[in-house]
């Protein structure tokens, strides 16, 4: 019985310690999550680009310069 109580106490202490670390380092946690989301978006963009057709040089520069192309 003592072991089960010790396990629960240890589990609760670890939870409390983790919550305190996360609370004290909100900026770090937020930055890590933002970076992970940006990395995921970049991966999706790369995969989409690999499966899409090719664009010619003029089309790319027109898009970058904000000129709408009439096709």
ChimeraX attribute file (.defattr): number of C-alpha atoms within 10 A of each C-alpha:
attribute: neighborCount
match mode: 1-to-1
recipient: residues
	/A:1	5
	/A:2	6
	/A:3	8
	/A:4	9
	/A:5	10
	/A:6	11
	/A:7	11
	/A:8	11
	/A:9	12
	/A:10	12
	/A:11	12
	/A:12	12
	/A:13	12
	/A:14	12
	/A:15	12
	/A:16	12
	/A:17	12
	/A:18	12
	/A:19	12
	/A:20	11
	/A:21	12
	/A:22	14
	/A:23	11
	/A:24	11
	/A:25	11
	/A:26	11
	/A:27	11
	/A:28	11
	/A:29	14
	/A:30	12
	/A:31	11
	/A:32	12
	/A:33	12
	/A:34	12
	/A:35	12
	/A:36	12
	/A:37	12
	/A:38	12
	/A:39	12
	/A:40	12
	/A:41	12
	/A:42	12
	/A:43	12
	/A:44	12
	/A:45	11
	/A:46	12
	/A:47	11
	/A:48	11
	/A:49	11
	/A:50	10
	/A:51	8
	/A:52	9
	/A:53	8
	/A:54	8
	/A:55	8
	/A:56	8
	/A:57	8
	/A:58	9
	/A:59	13
	/A:60	11
	/A:61	11
	/A:62	12
	/A:63	11
	/A:64	9
	/A:65	9
	/A:66	9
	/A:67	10
	/A:68	9
	/A:69	8
	/A:70	4
	/A:71	3
